[in-house]
Amino acid sequence: MQKMAEPLGLRDECGEGTLGAPALAGSCLADNRLNLDVYPDGCRRFLQLFKEQQGEVVQVEFLRLSSNDCLLDTTLGSLPHLKRLKSLVLKGGHARDEFGSYQHGSLTSLPPDFGNLRCLTHLDLSFNRLSILPSCILQLPSLRVLLVSHNSLVTLPEDFGRLSKLTFFSAMKNQLKDLPQSIGDLSMLQDLDLSENALELIPEEVGNLHNCTELDLSGNRLLSIPDSLANLKSLRRLHLHSNLLVTVPASLASLPNLSRLDLQNNCLRAIPAEIQTLPFVHVRGNPLGETEPSPQADESSVRRLKRLFLASGEGSFTITSEGCNVVLACGIRFYFPPGAASDPVQIYFRSLTPDPQWVKLRHHDVLLSRVLELLPHGVQFQQEVQIWMPYVSPQTPHQHEVVVRTFSGQSWSDLKTRVRQKRKSKKCVAHCCVLHFSWFLVVSRLVQNECKVPTEGTLLFSSVDPNIKVIFPPGVTKEPRHVKLQVLPVSAEEIQEITVDAGCRASPLLYLSQDSMVDFLKPVRIQLPLPPGVTGLNLDRSRLHILHGDLEGHTWNDITSEVVLEFTHLYAVFEVTHFSWYWLWYTTKTYIGGIAKKVYERLRLYQVNFIALQRKRDPEQVLLQCVPKHKVDPVLKKLQDRYRGPEPSDMVEMFEGEQFFAAFERGISIDMDRPDCVDGRLSFIFYSHLKNMKEIYVTSPVDRKGQAVKGQVSFYRGAVPDSIPEDASRRRKGPDSLWLATLPIKLPQLKPRWDESPVPLYGFSFPPLNLGNAETGYLTQANLLSIARRVGADWQSIGLNLGLTYQQIERIGYNNREDLNKQILDMLFSWAQQNSEDPECVSKLIAAMKESGRQDIADEIEAIIELGRQKYCESIRRVGLEQESSTEDSAIAMT
């Protein structure tokens, strides 16, 4: 190996000069070790060495290559010649995508003669795309260490136990659903890592791994573990956290060498006493006696039910009369008890962004989740179906409560809800039971107390402030009716900040409602506490006012002169015959109707900042976000590794559900065909507990070759929710009343883009392309150019998922080796030309983007297609062909 003195003519990473054999040997080869995974062209270097110095390369015992290399497929054919090889690393993950995630390698299989590596003891195939374990691995007689983590393995071979010398095996972060019984034959195995898979059952044969010292089964879907684990007398660490365990065997306490038992984040209701006494047991995140809502069935029958775990791409599941448990990728869970459906029913689901024109929040409500739609609408079940919906922990005081709200098609109503928050975590779940499906969301509302008022009368008081009481006398109603009470305390600091008057005081805000449109037959007696600092001894009655608001809370009236007020030392008491908002005020002003609106406005507004950040690797990709002021710092801290940009804008105020727009100015423009683009501006809807975020591409229509472009984005107000009073929503007078904030954007000096070149693209041109068809939506040549701008260094992966061969990818890379942009364009248009006649080509393009981890581009393509489809339908309706087409279809069907 020391005789490699002649230059091999290899170019360095920059493509300049040559890299001689001594330099290569010094940087890559040392003591029979060849480390080429640190080079972006490591496979090319290996093939060159193998070709010119084969006699010496075959002596290598330790080899590292990156599986992100486009020449990997060619390189694999040479590896079986390295008969002395002891350690081989073929890992992906050496590159990151634009979102910062590790890119998996392209390895999907190994050559059959790979099993001839008789000396191989260490094999690392992590961060690849293996869906099955290559059978040739089982022919490696000396293999002791095997790592296949971060792949896509669903199962292991039945004869996996043939690897009798294996001492370390890691298959973490795969999709394993079960294990072969032969795993118990790995008698020498010391460390077994199966964490973050989809295992639901562990075979009893695992108990035969008598030399195992560490077993990691965390992050799976295990409901139970076998008693045979008590046979692992060498076991020191057992990781079982983040599963669905209901119980664990008491025999685990008898393991003599066990020094750590992690049972955190399971469903354990109780832990055997023998295990509780162990000092090294970790059990945080378990109910342990808590009464989580559970199906009305005994535990054994629940555990016998079929469990369905749906991936992020799935949108439906089927239930039968046997019942089942369903877990969606977003964390939503369902329990269908046996007999809930007499016949099989296909259930469809989707998650929707709340539309303020449809989702009407009530006063002082806060939205905590997206909208869950379950289809078919109105499907009736014979038993209640239970739903668990995760939600964001609300930043609201104790006078609020969380409820699940459902839509009947006409109006929203609240469901009886139970909530649970994990200890030392903000992860919360809301639970409800329903007999039919529609739309569901989670909101935080004012605490609600309710009662049924009989003819003999009753008493209702607030759990937030027990001093607030409503007394219903006998004979108040002929028919029983339901009454609800809500209370909102308002601090003295808030009142003083709005009125700028230290003498103003107010009681809690009281809201009463009922399920009848008929007034009460007798007056209802209401008791409100006097405002803070006011007692019956120092009361000036001329300064005390009762305010009344209508059912929508849009207007307030001073009704002090219309009611009879009685006072005690602590309370004010008055009588009414109809229900609405009531508020007791103590102020120095004689007329205070306008103050109530100001307070309402104050309580409904959020102080927010606007953020405009540019991606570090691609400044044309801009992230826009509207963030409540208390979230700004953590949001910026989370994004600072990938984005750079100006400081947040000055603080402004915005209503829950209010619309606003982002307009780009001074040489910056966006794609006007975006579905969310209105008159050249991007449309947003502000919700305090949603991200209010969009990531878009901006460009400059002017020539930037000479200098950078300094533009800006300005934010403007749009529509205000209907539920906001007009007086409260009015901001300022003048033409600039809608402007909110302006932030700078700088586009750096760039080379000409592909579509700006006056000459044919890198020496040749493509004919016009339209992928798809007008009826279902299509992609134009301009669309493809826009998509190509967003593709980065992962173009090879996208090309492979589109069906291009390794040889085609290699040729495209070689022909355009000086320009990444040309490589991307050549790949995309070469594929488009080959598949322009395929009616499914657009769907294949979307699927390839998703498989390559580019969900952002897939979403953009789907938006373009949907917009094209809508425009086609509108044009059909505009020319009156829709009815005619339907008639023709009917005639054809009859024929």
Secondary structure, DSSP 8 states (H G I E B T S, - for coil): -TT--S---B--TTS-S-B-HHHHHHHHEETTEEE-TTSTTHHHHHHHHHHHSHHHHTT-SEEEEETT-TTHHHHHTTGGG-TT--EEEEE--SSB-TTS-B---------GGGGG-TT--EEE--SS--SS--GGGGG-TT--EEE--SS------TTGGG-TT--EEE--SS------GGGGG-TT--EEE--SS------GGGGG-TT--EEE--SS--S---GGGGG-TT--EEE--SS--S---GGGGG-TT--EEE--SS--S---HHHHT-TTEE-TT--TT------SS-HHHHHHSEEEE--TT--EEEE-TT-EEEE-TTS-EEEE-TTS-SS-EEEEEEEE---TTTS---TT-EE-S-EEEEESTT-EEEEEEEEEEEEE-----TTEEEEEEEE-SS-EEE---EEEE-TTS-EEEEEEEEEE--EEEEEEEE-EEEEEE-TT-EEEE-SS-TT-EEEE-TTS-SS-EEEEEEEE---HHHHHHHH--TT-EE--EEEEEES-SS--SS-EEEEEE--TT--TTT--GGGEEEEEE-TTS--EEE-GGGS--EE-SSEEEEEESS-SEEEEEE-S-S--HHHHHHHHHHHHEEEEEEEEEEESS-TTEEEEEEEEGGGHHHHHHHHTTTEE-------EEEETT-EEEEEEESS-B--TT-TTEETTEEEEE--TTS--EEEEE-B-SS--SSS-EEEEEEEEE----TTS-HHHH----STTTTEEEEEEEEE------GGG-SS-GGG------EEEETTTEEEEHHHHHHHHHH--TTHHHHHHHHT--HHHHHHHHHHTTT-HHHHHHHHHHHHHHHHTT-TTHHHHHHHHHHHTT-HHHHHHHHHHHHHHHHHHHHHHHHTT-HHHHHHHHHHHHH-
